[in-house]
Amino acid sequence: MTDTTGGPEPAAPRPAPASAGDALRFAFGTLTVLPVRVARWDREAARGGMVWAPLVGAVTGLCAAVLGGVLLLLGAGPLLAAVATVAVPAVLTRALHLDGLADVADGLGSGKPAGEALRIMKRSDIGPFGVVTLLLVLLAQTAALADLYGAGWPYGAVGAAAAAVTARCALTLAARSGVPAARPEGLGAAVAGVVPERVALGVAAVTVAVCAVGSAYGGLYGVVLGMTAALAGLGAAELLLRHCRRRFGGVTGDVFGALAETAGTVALVVLTLG
């Protein structure tokens, strides 16, 4: 006879590791508006998806650079090309990251305790802190890209791609183990802590190397500048992440958006210094 009384409950089986296809579908399906069906919505798929986030940035940035280049070939000036380049990521993400940036600005600017600040961030409207932050960030991105395009399309194209890759790498780092979610629901909770710290740091190292190599057309100074831009962007995002953890108790989907915009903007600004 089998003893059915007492004894520990059997452990739930661990989900099978996500395939590369599952990870890529999660990354592109959650971070862009591209018609990609997310086949799995679990932490294994989220882990792979957040590891591949910089690739999403590369695709987004290259699409933006192509549009900027087309406009320049048609005779448009650097400023119009820069505006179009800034618009492409906003369209491809439904302005998800920009919306998160505005919400985080309102939450931090409110000075309220964590619970109230999180409720402010969930509102559909945008407050004055959010409006001013959005305006300044978009102006900074446009001005930086106009400066880079003024030096030639390759400079603007590499800037757009490097900023986009750095922005999405900030998401990978924010999803590393040890970073808690501020809420039990939402995208932030789905991806919080899913990426092992060593893997996240490895992705960051690859991102910095890619940005350095991509800037090699400027010689040794270009390599150093590309590396510095990526490191500065990721460093700024890390500072914001730590502040959000202190203020909100963890990350939310809005925080992820704010980190991406912060990292990308700082990277662009640093690239203009060359």
RARA-V65684 format. One record per pair of residues at least 24 apart in sequence whose C-alpha atoms are under 8 Angstrom apart, sorted by the first residue. I is the first residue (numbers start at 1). J is the second residue. Records with the same first field share a line. If there is no record, write none. Layout:
# RARA-V65684
I = J ; J
This chain:
# RARA-V65684
15 = 44
16 = 44
17 = 44 ; 45
18 = 44 ; 45 ; 48
19 = 45
20 = 48
22 = 48 ; 49
23 = 47 ; 48 ; 49 ; 50 ; 52
24 = 48 ; 49 ; 52
25 = 49
27 = 52 ; 53 ; 56
28 = 56
31 = 56 ; 93
32 = 56 ; 92 ; 93 ; 94
33 = 92 ; 93 ; 94
34 = 92
42 = 190
43 = 190 ; 191 ; 194
44 = 194
46 = 190 ; 191 ; 194
47 = 191 ; 194 ; 195
48 = 195
50 = 171 ; 172 ; 175 ; 191 ; 195
51 = 172 ; 195 ; 199 ; 200 ; 203
53 = 168 ; 169 ; 171 ; 172
54 = 164 ; 165 ; 166 ; 167 ; 168 ; 169 ; 172 ; 207
55 = 165 ; 168
56 = 165 ; 168
57 = 161 ; 164 ; 165 ; 166 ; 167 ; 168
58 = 161 ; 162 ; 164 ; 165
60 = 88 ; 89 ; 92 ; 161 ; 164
61 = 89 ; 157 ; 160 ; 161 ; 162 ; 163 ; 164 ; 165
62 = 157 ; 160 ; 161
63 = 88
64 = 88 ; 89 ; 157 ; 160 ; 161
65 = 156 ; 157 ; 158 ; 160 ; 161
66 = 157
68 = 153 ; 157
69 = 153 ; 157
72 = 153
78 = 145 ; 146 ; 147 ; 149 ; 150
79 = 142 ; 143 ; 145 ; 146
80 = 146
81 = 146 ; 149
82 = 142 ; 143 ; 145 ; 146 ; 149
83 = 142
85 = 145 ; 160
86 = 138 ; 141 ; 142
96 = 257
97 = 254 ; 256 ; 257 ; 258 ; 260 ; 261
98 = 134 ; 257 ; 258 ; 261
99 = 254 ; 257
100 = 253 ; 254 ; 255 ; 256 ; 257 ; 258
101 = 130 ; 133 ; 134 ; 254 ; 255 ; 257 ; 258 ; 259 ; 261
102 = 126 ; 129 ; 130 ; 131 ; 133 ; 134 ; 258
103 = 130 ; 254
104 = 130 ; 254 ; 255 ; 258
105 = 129 ; 130 ; 133
106 = 130
108 = 247
113 = 247 ; 248
114 = 247 ; 248 ; 249
115 = 248
117 = 248
118 = 248
121 = 254
137 = 261 ; 265
140 = 265 ; 269
141 = 265 ; 268 ; 269
144 = 268 ; 269 ; 272
145 = 268
147 = 272
148 = 272
158 = 214 ; 215
159 = 268 ; 271
160 = 268
162 = 211 ; 214 ; 226 ; 230 ; 264 ; 267 ; 268
163 = 230 ; 263 ; 264 ; 265 ; 267 ; 268
164 = 264
165 = 207 ; 264
166 = 207 ; 208 ; 230 ; 233 ; 234 ; 260 ; 263 ; 264 ; 267
167 = 233 ; 234 ; 259 ; 260 ; 261 ; 262 ; 263 ; 264
168 = 260
169 = 203 ; 204 ; 207 ; 234 ; 260
170 = 234 ; 237 ; 238 ; 259 ; 260 ; 263
171 = 256 ; 259 ; 260
172 = 200 ; 203
173 = 197 ; 200 ; 201 ; 204
174 = 238 ; 241 ; 251 ; 256
176 = 200
179 = 250 ; 251
180 = 249 ; 250 ; 251
181 = 249 ; 250 ; 251 ; 252
182 = 245 ; 248 ; 249 ; 250 ; 251 ; 252
183 = 250 ; 251 ; 252
186 = 252 ; 253
187 = 252 ; 253
188 = 251 ; 252 ; 253 ; 254 ; 255 ; 256
189 = 251 ; 252 ; 253
192 = 251
222 = 274
225 = 270 ; 271 ; 274
226 = 271
228 = 270
229 = 266 ; 267 ; 268 ; 269 ; 270 ; 271
230 = 263 ; 267
231 = 267
232 = 263 ; 266 ; 267 ; 270
233 = 262 ; 263 ; 264 ; 265 ; 266 ; 267
234 = 263
235 = 263
236 = 262 ; 263 ; 266
237 = 262 ; 263
